[in-house]
């Protein structure tokens, strides 16, 4: 018989990743450019991680964050944008801690996650887990 303390420990283990672990399931813009038109793309990338510049108002204002891909969504009302020189009707529903937001494919970075980005993501994830468990 397991105690409630055991279940809390198991839930915490779920979010114990290293930077190296996250890099193994990191999807870059180059990956998306190669795969987005394949039928399996929409289900294959769910649960993987991406790096996005969330403050790209200018080239001098750069703030990257790590997001988990929650789903690939079709744009409403036949909307589209150009991606790789082609009409794209999909966006990424991405999650950071408990916040979800839609992003076009072209805002995903090709760069690896940095240690600072990882620590920021991990800290926010730990806060969400603590809030959920309380």
N, C-alpha and C positions, 0 to 999 in steps of 0.2 A: 504494500500500500504506500503510495507516495504522498508526501505532505504538500501543502500549498507552497512551502519554501522551495521544494524541489521543482515545482512547475515554474516558479519565478526564475530560478537559475536556468532552466531550459529555455525560457523565453529570451533571457539575456544572451545566452549562447548564440541564438539565432542571428544577432547583430554583431557578433565578434568577428570582424574581418580585418585583414591586414591590407596595406596598400598593394602589396603583390597579389593578393587574392582578387582585389577589385580590378586590377589591370588585366587579369585573365578573362574577365567578362566585360571589358571596356569596348564599346562600339564607337569608332571614329566616323567622321564625315566621309572619309575615303571608303570605309566599309559600306556605309549607306549608299554612296554613289554606285558601288558595284552591285548591291543586292536589292535595292528598293523596288525594282520592277518585277521581281520574282514573287510568285504566289505565296511561298512559305515565309517571306520576309516579315509579314505582319505578326506572325505567331512566334517566329524564331528569336526575335530581338527582345521580346517581353522578359523583363527581369534583369536585363543587362544594364550597364551603366554608361552614361554619356557625360561629357564636359561641355558646359554652355556658358558663354559670356552673357551674364544677366544685366549688364549695364553698358551695352554697346551704343551709347549715344554719340561717342566720338572715339577715334583711335587711341586717344590718351586716357580714356576712361574704361579700364579693363578690370572686370571682376568676374572670375570664373567660379562656377559652382558645379558640384557633382550631383547628377540626378539619376534616378532609376527609371527605366522605361516601363510605364504602366500599360500602355497600349498604343496602337497605331490607329488614328482616327481619320475618317473621310471628312473633308471640308464640306460644310453645308451649302446648299443652293448653287451647285456647280461652280463654286469658287476654285481658283487655282493660283499657283505662283510658279515662277521658273526655277527649276532645279536641274543642274547639269544640262542646260539648254533645252529642257523638255518641260511640258506642262505637268505639274505635280498637284494632285488633289488630296494628299495625305499630310498629316501632322503627327508629331509625337506627343502623347499625353505623358508627361514626365512628373515624377514625384521627388520632392526634396523634403525630408522629414515627413510631416503630414500635409504639406502643401502640394497641390497638383496644378499644372499649367500646361497649355498647348504651345508647342514650338514648331516652326518650320524646320525642315531638314537642314537648310543652309546655315543655321546658327550653331550647329554642332561642331565642336572643335576637333582638330586632328591631333592635338597635343596630348601627351600623357598627363595623368593626374599628378599634381605636385603634393609634397608632404603637407604643406599648409592647407591645401584644398581638402585633402583627406582628413586631416585633424578637424577642420571646420565641419565637414559632413558627419564625421563620427560623433562629434560633440552634440550636434543637433539631433542625430538619431538616438543617442543615449537619453537626451531630454524627453523625446517623444515616448520612448519605452517607459521611462519613469512615470510620466504623466498617465499613460495607459494603464500601468500596473497599480497606480494609487487609487 
